[in-house]
Amino acid sequence: MATRKPTKKTTRPTKSSANDGGFDEFSAAGGMPSVPSLPVGELGRAQKGVKEMQWGEFDRYVQSMARTVLKSFKPEMVVGLVHGGVFVGGALASALKAEFLPLRVTQRSRDGGSARASEELTKEVDGRKLLIVDDVASSGDSLVFATKLARTQGAKAIKTASLIARPGRFEPDFVAVTSDDFFVFPWDYQDVVEDRRFDTGEFQIPAAATRKSSR
């Protein structure tokens, strides 16, 4: 009579409850439940495809990147490249408790022209440690250009970071995901100007200007 082989019991990880009361100081949302640290830079390189990133997933990547950055670098200011880099940079600045400054870089290499800034970095970067951030780093032209611009303005130390980096292309100092996939980000879908987590002040009209225009 054949003996029946014992079945191997598998243990599946249980999801942590969102109501367990735990909060993470690195959370970009400033109050989202704490989550396990993600292995920055060690994620598998999947085949090309389309991936949708939700706000919760984005926040976990930001938390993980912030922890990784602080292991070797303490930025005093985060510079976010408009458009997507504003959301990533603004969230990282909040997590790192650093100042934030948006910078618009136009005519990127994919447009057939060299990169240039529509506005120069202010003298606020003089003598300070900067983290320059973009959402996706492919050629790296924008990050390289912004780094050179920051140096001319007297920045003391500069590091670069991006949420997504392409395999075999430009590699920033800090990366959350290395992938050839096309990512659809939360800010690609909806109007996030009213989202206070990513309020950089870039789209606000100063009170003084408002009073002046109302005369």
Backbone bond lengths (Angstrom), bond angles and torsions (degrees), N, CA, C in turn:
res aa  C-N    CA-C-N  psi(-1)  N-CA   C-N-CA  omega(-1)  CA-C   N-CA-C  phi
1 M - - - 1.473 - - 1.527 108.88 -
2 A 1.317 116.14 127.33 1.475 119.91 -176.73 1.509 110.29 -71.45
3 T 1.301 113.72 137.62 1.474 118.29 178.57 1.515 109.08 -86.93
4 R 1.280 114.81 142.05 1.463 120.50 -178.65 1.529 109.40 -85.98
5 K 1.346 114.60 125.65 1.467 118.21 -179.77 1.516 110.35 -70.14
6 P 1.316 115.53 136.88 1.477 118.66 179.65 1.523 109.93 -66.12
7 T 1.315 115.04 138.90 1.469 119.62 179.36 1.516 110.05 -77.90
8 K 1.342 115.03 141.60 1.459 120.66 -178.68 1.516 109.57 -85.15
9 K 1.303 114.93 124.60 1.455 120.58 -177.88 1.514 109.63 -82.17
10 T 1.321 115.59 125.90 1.461 119.70 179.08 1.513 109.82 -103.58
11 T 1.311 114.92 143.94 1.459 120.44 179.47 1.511 108.83 -108.68
12 R 1.308 115.67 121.35 1.458 120.71 179.69 1.528 109.67 -98.15
13 P 1.331 117.11 138.86 1.463 119.22 179.11 1.509 110.77 -64.83
14 T 1.306 116.55 139.68 1.449 121.49 178.97 1.506 109.74 -95.18
15 K 1.314 115.66 141.89 1.451 120.19 179.46 1.524 109.84 -77.15
16 S 1.323 115.55 136.46 1.452 119.52 179.72 1.517 109.28 -73.94
17 S 1.311 116.21 146.50 1.457 120.69 -178.43 1.514 110.64 -76.71
18 A 1.337 116.32 142.14 1.460 120.88 178.87 1.507 111.27 -74.76
19 N 1.358 116.80 -9.58 1.460 120.44 -178.46 1.513 112.47 -108.24
20 D 1.354 116.76 22.30 1.459 117.88 -177.83 1.522 112.07 -80.85
21 G 1.340 116.70 -0.37 1.452 119.61 174.70 1.504 114.40 85.90
22 G 1.347 119.20 -1.28 1.452 121.20 -177.47 1.511 111.45 -87.12
23 F 1.346 117.35 135.87 1.450 121.71 178.55 1.508 109.56 -131.37
24 D 1.302 116.11 152.85 1.457 121.93 -174.67 1.516 109.67 -113.38
25 E 1.328 116.87 127.95 1.456 120.14 -178.15 1.515 111.84 -67.11
26 F 1.339 117.93 -18.71 1.453 121.14 -179.23 1.522 111.80 -89.86
27 S 1.342 118.22 -1.51 1.454 120.58 -176.78 1.512 111.22 -62.32
28 A 1.341 116.36 128.16 1.461 120.70 178.92 1.515 110.85 -66.12
29 A 1.335 116.30 -26.03 1.453 119.73 -178.94 1.515 111.56 -81.62
30 G 1.329 117.48 -9.88 1.448 121.17 178.37 1.513 112.93 67.85
31 G 1.315 119.00 30.18 1.445 120.38 -179.83 1.508 113.48 163.65
32 M 1.309 118.84 14.85 1.455 121.12 176.06 1.521 109.03 -80.53
33 P 1.335 119.58 153.03 1.468 121.48 179.97 1.520 111.42 -56.49
34 S 1.326 116.46 145.51 1.457 120.69 179.57 1.521 109.36 -67.80
35 V 1.328 116.01 145.49 1.456 120.89 -178.05 1.510 108.83 -135.35
36 P 1.321 118.76 157.76 1.459 121.25 179.64 1.512 111.09 -62.46
37 S 1.315 116.09 147.94 1.457 121.42 178.50 1.523 110.47 -67.61
38 L 1.341 116.88 134.62 1.455 121.21 178.52 1.520 109.88 -88.44
39 P 1.318 118.34 147.47 1.467 121.78 -178.36 1.517 111.65 -74.61
40 V 1.336 117.37 86.56 1.458 121.21 -178.38 1.523 110.31 -60.41
41 G 1.318 115.30 131.13 1.461 120.95 176.74 1.512 114.31 79.34
42 E 1.350 117.93 -2.03 1.453 119.90 -177.45 1.513 111.81 -116.73
43 L 1.322 116.98 13.00 1.453 119.86 -179.98 1.523 109.94 -76.90
44 G 1.311 115.90 147.90 1.453 120.22 -178.02 1.514 112.03 -65.86
45 R 1.294 116.59 148.88 1.447 121.79 178.23 1.525 108.88 -91.69
46 A 1.316 115.67 100.83 1.456 120.48 -176.69 1.522 110.14 -80.88
47 Q 1.328 115.15 168.75 1.451 120.00 176.87 1.524 109.31 -68.82
48 K 1.345 115.20 160.30 1.446 119.37 -178.68 1.519 110.80 -61.23
49 G 1.309 115.11 139.03 1.447 121.10 179.17 1.511 108.71 -171.94
50 V 1.319 115.82 -168.88 1.457 121.73 177.83 1.518 108.34 -114.43
51 K 1.326 116.07 126.48 1.459 120.75 -179.49 1.522 109.66 -124.75
52 E 1.306 114.64 136.73 1.454 121.08 179.62 1.525 109.18 -101.69
53 M 1.327 117.31 126.01 1.457 121.75 -179.64 1.531 109.80 -104.98
54 Q 1.317 116.07 124.02 1.453 121.58 179.13 1.535 110.13 -88.95
55 W 1.336 116.47 165.04 1.460 120.37 -179.02 1.528 112.11 -59.13
56 G 1.341 116.97 -39.90 1.456 119.86 -179.28 1.521 112.36 -62.85
57 E 1.327 116.21 -42.96 1.455 121.37 178.14 1.527 110.17 -65.61
58 F 1.326 116.31 -41.75 1.458 121.36 177.71 1.526 110.64 -58.64
59 D 1.316 116.14 -43.86 1.465 120.75 -179.29 1.524 111.30 -63.44
60 R 1.324 117.36 -37.93 1.460 120.01 179.33 1.530 111.03 -66.63
61 Y 1.325 116.74 -38.88 1.461 119.75 176.74 1.530 110.86 -63.80
62 V 1.331 116.08 -39.97 1.466 120.39 179.83 1.530 110.29 -63.88
63 Q 1.330 116.67 -44.02 1.462 120.44 178.39 1.524 110.68 -58.52
64 S 1.330 115.26 -45.77 1.458 120.21 -177.81 1.526 111.18 -65.80
65 M 1.321 117.24 -42.19 1.457 120.79 178.58 1.515 111.14 -63.77
66 A 1.328 116.73 -40.88 1.465 120.72 -179.83 1.522 111.08 -60.95
67 R 1.323 116.78 -42.54 1.468 120.13 178.25 1.526 110.58 -62.75
68 T 1.334 115.47 -42.99 1.460 120.27 -178.58 1.528 111.17 -65.27
69 V 1.323 116.85 -42.70 1.465 121.14 179.87 1.517 110.65 -59.76
70 L 1.330 116.84 -46.32 1.461 121.01 -175.01 1.529 113.63 -68.62
71 K 1.312 117.03 -12.97 1.466 119.34 177.08 1.524 111.67 -69.97
72 S 1.341 116.67 -26.04 1.463 118.95 -175.85 1.527 114.09 -134.84
73 F 1.338 117.06 -7.26 1.464 118.78 -174.35 1.524 109.79 -151.04
74 K 1.321 115.64 139.82 1.465 121.23 179.83 1.530 108.63 -123.33
75 P 1.344 117.60 85.93 1.465 120.01 -177.60 1.524 112.32 -70.67
76 E 1.322 115.56 141.90 1.459 120.86 175.67 1.524 110.47 -91.27
77 M 1.329 116.40 -23.30 1.454 121.47 179.59 1.531 110.16 -145.08
78 V 1.326 115.63 141.76 1.462 121.95 176.00 1.527 108.19 -110.56
79 V 1.332 116.45 128.76 1.458 122.08 178.44 1.524 108.13 -107.00
80 G 1.328 117.37 118.11 1.459 121.58 -179.16 1.512 111.05 -103.18
81 L 1.332 116.99 127.67 1.462 121.13 -179.82 1.526 110.06 -81.98
82 V 1.325 115.42 123.89 1.458 121.37 179.57 1.541 108.94 -67.02
83 H 1.322 119.76 133.35 1.443 129.00 16.77 1.546 111.88 -101.57
84 G 1.342 116.08 -56.99 1.456 119.70 -173.65 1.516 113.95 -61.29
85 G 1.324 117.69 -32.70 1.456 120.64 -179.43 1.509 113.47 -64.95
86 V 1.347 116.68 -18.38 1.459 120.25 177.21 1.523 110.52 -67.88
87 F 1.327 116.33 -40.76 1.461 119.96 -179.18 1.527 110.92 -71.96
88 V 1.334 116.52 -44.75 1.463 119.98 178.74 1.528 110.10 -66.88
89 G 1.334 116.28 -46.48 1.458 120.36 -179.34 1.505 112.66 -65.54
90 G 1.332 117.09 -40.89 1.461 120.09 178.83 1.513 112.04 -63.08
91 A 1.337 115.89 -40.60 1.466 120.19 178.72 1.531 111.10 -67.28
92 L 1.329 116.54 -41.83 1.471 120.31 178.67 1.520 111.16 -65.64
93 A 1.323 116.86 -39.66 1.464 120.28 178.71 1.520 110.47 -60.61
94 S 1.334 115.95 -40.97 1.465 120.60 177.87 1.525 111.04 -64.15
95 A 1.344 115.75 -44.03 1.462 120.45 -179.06 1.532 111.65 -67.77
96 L 1.323 116.40 -35.46 1.463 121.37 -177.98 1.520 112.73 -89.04
97 K 1.336 116.25 -3.91 1.472 121.91 -178.02 1.529 110.95 57.01
98 A 1.334 114.38 46.19 1.458 121.25 -179.47 1.527 109.31 -119.00
99 E 1.321 116.53 162.92 1.458 120.80 176.23 1.526 109.40 -71.41
100 F 1.333 115.43 158.20 1.451 119.33 -178.54 1.523 111.10 -127.73
101 L 1.352 115.25 140.74 1.456 121.21 179.24 1.523 109.10 -140.40
102 P 1.352 118.99 121.23 1.469 120.84 176.75 1.525 110.73 -81.51
103 L 1.329 116.75 147.71 1.464 121.77 177.94 1.520 109.06 -139.35
104 R 1.332 117.02 127.04 1.451 121.12 -179.81 1.526 110.26 -95.62
105 V 1.333 116.94 122.49 1.456 123.03 177.18 1.521 107.84 -113.72
106 T 1.325 117.62 124.91 1.466 121.56 -176.36 1.521 111.43 -114.19
107 Q 1.325 114.79 169.19 1.469 123.13 -179.97 1.524 112.11 52.64
108 R 1.311 115.16 59.02 1.454 120.30 177.61 1.520 109.79 -70.54
109 S 1.327 116.53 168.55 1.464 122.06 -174.84 1.518 112.16 -58.87
110 R 1.343 117.60 -32.18 1.459 119.37 -178.76 1.529 111.50 -68.93
111 D 1.348 116.26 -16.07 1.455 120.30 177.03 1.518 112.13 -91.58
112 G 1.333 116.69 2.78 1.447 120.47 178.17 1.512 114.51 84.97
113 G 1.326 117.43 10.95 1.460 120.39 179.97 1.509 111.55 -133.02
114 S 1.303 116.50 169.11 1.457 120.81 178.37 1.516 109.49 -80.52
115 A 1.338 115.88 154.07 1.457 120.62 -177.88 1.521 110.93 -73.33
116 R 1.328 114.92 146.25 1.459 120.11 174.62 1.526 107.71 -153.11
117 A 1.323 115.89 157.88 1.453 120.79 -178.85 1.515 109.84 -100.10
118 S 1.328 115.93 135.54 1.453 120.03 178.77 1.521 110.47 -76.53
119 E 1.314 117.22 -16.46 1.454 121.96 176.89 1.529 108.05 -149.17
120 E 1.294 116.66 139.74 1.453 120.07 -177.40 1.522 110.68 -78.54
121 L 1.325 114.86 154.70 1.447 119.55 174.25 1.524 108.80 -64.76
122 T 1.291 115.59 141.74 1.458 119.64 -179.85 1.526 110.31 -75.80
123 K 1.307 115.15 169.03 1.465 121.02 179.38 1.531 112.28 -68.99
124 E 1.344 116.16 -2.73 1.463 120.16 178.56 1.522 111.74 -63.44
125 V 1.343 117.77 -21.37 1.464 120.22 -177.25 1.529 111.87 -85.34
126 D 1.310 117.77 -9.61 1.461 121.92 -177.24 1.527 111.26 -59.91
127 G 1.353 115.74 121.68 1.460 121.06 177.85 1.515 115.45 74.12
128 R 1.331 117.36 15.89 1.467 120.14 -176.12 1.522 111.52 -117.99
129 K 1.339 115.11 160.53 1.455 121.83 178.31 1.528 109.08 -90.40
130 L 1.341 116.25 125.31 1.459 120.98 -175.10 1.528 112.64 -116.51
131 L 1.336 114.57 146.78 1.462 121.64 168.97 1.525 105.68 -119.72
132 I 1.346 116.99 113.48 1.460 122.16 -178.68 1.527 108.76 -96.70
133 V 1.334 116.49 127.04 1.469 121.33 -168.05 1.531 112.44 -125.61
134 D 1.332 115.47 138.77 1.462 122.60 171.42 1.521 108.28 -130.33
135 D 1.341 117.00 164.89 1.464 118.50 179.32 1.520 111.54 -80.41
136 V 1.351 117.03 -44.61 1.460 121.31 179.59 1.527 109.04 -129.48
137 A 1.332 116.88 128.98 1.464 121.91 177.15 1.518 108.60 -109.17
138 S 1.333 116.68 114.90 1.458 121.97 178.31 1.524 108.96 -114.25
139 S 1.326 116.97 -79.88 1.463 120.27 175.85 1.521 110.74 -76.31
140 G 1.330 115.90 -27.70 1.460 120.35 -179.45 1.516 113.58 81.22
141 D 1.337 117.50 4.98 1.457 121.34 -177.21 1.531 112.47 -56.04
142 S 1.320 116.35 -44.42 1.464 120.11 -176.92 1.518 111.68 -66.15
143 L 1.333 116.63 -43.00 1.465 120.28 179.29 1.523 111.22 -66.22
144 V 1.337 116.13 -40.47 1.470 120.14 179.12 1.519 110.33 -65.08
145 F 1.333 116.39 -43.40 1.458 120.52 -179.91 1.523 111.03 -63.75
146 A 1.340 116.75 -46.00 1.466 120.83 -179.84 1.526 110.94 -63.00
147 T 1.340 116.71 -35.26 1.463 120.94 178.07 1.524 110.74 -64.71
148 K 1.334 116.71 -44.59 1.464 120.85 178.35 1.522 110.84 -63.19
149 L 1.328 116.30 -40.73 1.453 121.37 179.69 1.533 110.77 -63.66
150 A 1.330 115.96 -41.81 1.465 120.25 179.62 1.525 111.11 -64.68
151 R 1.319 116.62 -36.22 1.467 119.95 178.78 1.532 110.94 -65.18
152 T 1.328 116.06 -39.82 1.467 118.83 179.00 1.518 111.55 -66.22
153 Q 1.339 116.50 -22.41 1.454 120.68 178.43 1.520 111.90 -91.39
154 G 1.346 116.81 5.84 1.460 120.35 173.49 1.508 117.19 88.99
155 A 1.349 117.80 19.26 1.465 119.84 178.44 1.530 110.33 -59.46
156 K 1.319 116.78 138.75 1.465 122.22 -176.23 1.520 111.91 -74.86
157 A 1.321 117.08 -44.85 1.470 122.75 179.79 1.517 108.49 -149.13
158 I 1.341 116.41 143.88 1.461 120.67 -175.63 1.526 110.56 -136.00
159 K 1.322 115.82 132.37 1.453 122.73 172.42 1.525 108.00 -127.91
160 T 1.336 117.02 155.75 1.462 120.84 179.28 1.529 110.91 -117.20
161 A 1.330 115.43 155.19 1.467 120.51 179.89 1.520 109.49 -150.68
162 S 1.328 116.00 152.34 1.465 120.97 174.17 1.523 109.10 -150.03
163 L 1.318 114.64 151.55 1.456 119.65 178.38 1.527 110.14 -69.77
164 I 1.339 116.57 -42.53 1.460 122.57 -179.15 1.528 109.31 -124.50
165 A 1.330 117.54 139.20 1.465 122.70 173.59 1.528 108.06 -130.39
166 R 1.327 116.23 147.72 1.457 121.58 -178.91 1.529 110.18 -91.06
167 P 1.331 117.55 135.69 1.471 121.13 179.39 1.521 111.94 -58.34
168 G 1.328 116.16 134.10 1.452 120.80 176.59 1.511 114.70 75.45
169 R 1.336 117.70 5.63 1.468 120.70 179.70 1.528 108.95 -110.57
170 F 1.318 116.34 -155.89 1.456 120.36 179.38 1.527 110.85 -61.86
171 E 1.317 116.52 134.21 1.462 120.46 -178.70 1.527 110.46 -117.87
172 P 1.341 117.39 109.43 1.461 121.01 177.36 1.531 110.74 -65.11
173 D 1.316 116.45 171.14 1.462 120.67 179.27 1.528 111.51 -67.11
174 F 1.334 116.15 -32.45 1.467 120.76 -179.59 1.530 109.19 -133.11
175 V 1.338 116.39 129.48 1.465 122.59 -177.67 1.525 109.36 -137.66
176 A 1.326 116.65 139.04 1.464 120.61 176.68 1.524 110.94 -87.45
177 V 1.333 117.24 -46.63 1.463 121.60 -175.80 1.528 109.94 -136.01
178 T 1.333 117.02 133.45 1.455 122.48 172.60 1.524 107.86 -108.55
179 S 1.327 116.83 114.31 1.462 120.10 -173.06 1.522 111.21 -161.23
180 D 1.336 116.00 152.13 1.454 122.34 173.73 1.522 111.51 -92.36
181 D 1.325 116.36 -3.41 1.456 120.08 -177.81 1.523 111.64 -65.73
182 F 1.326 115.51 153.80 1.459 121.30 173.41 1.519 107.53 -89.77
183 F 1.330 116.73 119.97 1.465 120.97 -177.04 1.521 110.69 -100.49
184 V 1.324 114.77 134.67 1.457 121.71 172.67 1.524 106.35 -103.28
185 F 1.326 116.24 115.63 1.456 121.39 -175.10 1.524 111.36 -91.28
186 P 1.330 117.83 160.83 1.467 120.44 179.93 1.526 112.51 -57.06
187 W 1.336 117.13 -37.83 1.461 119.86 -177.92 1.534 112.71 -74.48
188 D 1.322 117.47 -8.66 1.460 120.45 175.52 1.530 111.51 -76.59
189 Y 1.337 115.64 -19.70 1.457 120.98 -175.12 1.516 114.12 -93.88
190 Q 1.321 115.57 -45.05 1.447 119.40 -163.59 1.516 112.24 -128.53
191 D 1.316 113.97 163.35 1.455 120.79 176.20 1.519 107.59 -77.45
192 V 1.340 116.30 112.13 1.467 120.16 -176.21 1.518 111.59 -108.20
193 V 1.338 117.13 13.22 1.462 119.66 -179.86 1.523 110.63 -60.76
194 E 1.356 117.10 -32.04 1.446 120.70 -178.28 1.520 112.40 -85.97
195 D 1.325 118.15 -0.04 1.453 121.65 178.54 1.524 108.14 -79.95
196 R 1.306 117.40 109.37 1.472 122.31 -173.94 1.520 112.90 -65.88
197 R 1.352 117.79 -19.78 1.467 119.82 -179.60 1.517 111.02 -64.17
198 F 1.329 117.26 -30.06 1.449 120.89 -174.13 1.530 110.82 -117.95
199 D 1.331 115.82 36.00 1.450 121.65 178.89 1.522 109.02 -80.99
200 T 1.321 116.79 100.54 1.468 121.10 -178.87 1.516 111.81 -95.51
201 G 1.341 116.31 -6.98 1.443 119.83 -179.53 1.514 112.67 81.94
202 E 1.333 117.11 -2.65 1.460 120.17 -175.78 1.522 112.12 -65.55
203 F 1.336 116.35 -31.38 1.451 119.39 -174.84 1.527 112.41 -102.54
204 Q 1.321 117.59 8.27 1.441 121.44 -178.63 1.523 110.72 -92.45
205 I 1.334 115.96 143.85 1.452 120.82 175.35 1.522 108.03 -93.63
206 P 1.334 118.16 122.87 1.461 120.36 -179.89 1.511 111.60 -55.04
207 A 1.344 116.10 145.64 1.453 120.93 -177.34 1.518 110.88 -59.39
208 A 1.341 117.53 -39.41 1.454 121.92 179.64 1.521 111.43 -59.77
209 A 1.339 115.11 -42.94 1.472 119.87 -179.73 1.518 110.43 -67.09
210 T 1.344 116.40 -34.82 1.454 120.22 179.15 1.507 111.02 -65.13
211 R 1.350 116.41 -44.35 1.447 120.88 -179.94 1.534 110.62 -63.73
212 K 1.338 115.99 -40.73 1.448 121.43 -178.75 1.521 111.80 -64.02
213 S 1.368 115.26 -41.05 1.463 119.11 -177.75 1.508 112.50 -73.16
214 S 1.362 117.33 -20.56 1.452 120.93 -177.13 1.526 111.96 -84.20
215 R 1.339 116.43 -8.24 1.465 119.45 -178.93 1.534 111.23 -75.47
